[in-house]
Amino acid sequence: MPFVWAEGRTAVVTVECKERAFSELVAHLWPFVVRGRQQGLTVSLNGTALGHVVLREQPQEIIFPTDERLWRPGANFLRFDFDYAVSPRDTSTTSRDPRPLAAAFDWLDLRRQGTAGS
């Protein structure tokens, strides 16, 4: 199954829109778990915070409502700020991966009001 890691504490996704139309952001992700720590995530859209969530130590779906007025025609910026990012090499004697990892994303979905997916 394809996925992409958020490397570092911040990840930004650019979404091109023709109109202001999305009312919900849904993502499925796997937090990089460090024993004894909880991973938190703050999501913002074009500089406006949508909310903060503490992630469980397992794969999960997160949902953030978005005010449709925050979307603008053209480039829109979804920013994901994690509480921490850690290299697997620093937490395991068997890993050689030096990348600072926060979470792996399976998918993102932008939904319009009254739809199950877009």
N, C-alpha and C positions, 0 to 999 in steps of 0.2 A: 504494500500500500504506500503510495507516495506521501511524503510530508516534507516540511521545511522547518529547520531550526531557527528560532530567534537567537541570534548570536549577540551577546552583550545585553545590557539592561534595557535598551530601546530598539524597537523595530517600527518602521514606518511603511505603510502601504499607500500607494497613490491610486485613487479611483477616479477615472474620467466619467463625468456625467453630462448628459444632454439637458437634464432638467432636475429640479429638486423633487425627489420622489421616494426616498427610502425612509422607513420609519423604524427599522430594527436591524441591528447587527448581530449575527449569530456566528460563533466560531467553535470549532472542535479542536481541543488542544491537549497535549500531554506535558505537564510541568516537569522540568528537570528537578528531581527530588534530592534534597540534601538532608540527611538525617538530622533531626532536631530543629529544622527550620521550616517555616511556612512560606510559600511563594505567594506574593500579592501581585495584582495587576491593576493598573489604572489605564483606562482607554479614553482617548480624546479624539474629537473630530474637528479639524480646522482650528485647533487651539482651544476648543471648548471641551471641558471634561464631561464625559458621559457617565463615569462612575468608577468605583473601585470594588474589586472582589478578591477574597482570599481563596486561592485554588486548593482543591483537594489533592491528595497524593495519588491520583489516578487519572486516566483519561476522562475528559468531561466536555460538556457543551456549555458555553456561556452565552448569555443574551443581554444585550444592552439596547434599550429603546433609544432612538435618535429623533430629535425634533427635525422634521422635514425642512424647516427653515434654515438649519445649519448647513445643508447641502447647497452647493452652488454649481451653476453650469461650468464645465471645464474640470480642472484638477482639484481634487479633494484629498485631504491627508488624514488617514487614520493612524494614530500613534498609540503604540502599546508600550507602556513603561512598567517594567517588572521590578520587584523589590531587590532582586539579586540575580546575578549570572555567575556560574562557577564552572571551571574546567573539570571534565570527568577525570582527567589526570591527577587533579588535586584531591579527589575524593575516593579514588580506587587505585589499588596497586596493580591492577591488570589493564587499565586504560592508558593509552598514549595520546589521547585526543586533547590538544591544548586549547581548543576553542572555549570561550566563556559562554555556556548555554543557559538559557532561561526556560524555554518551552518549545515544543515541537507543535506546529500547526498542521492538522490534517486538511482543514478547509475553512473558508470564510464565506458567509452568505449575507447578502444585503436584501432585505425583504421590504416589500411595499405593504402598506396597510391593507389587511384583508387577504393576504396571500400566504401560502405555506413556504414559498421559496421563489427566488428569482434567477 
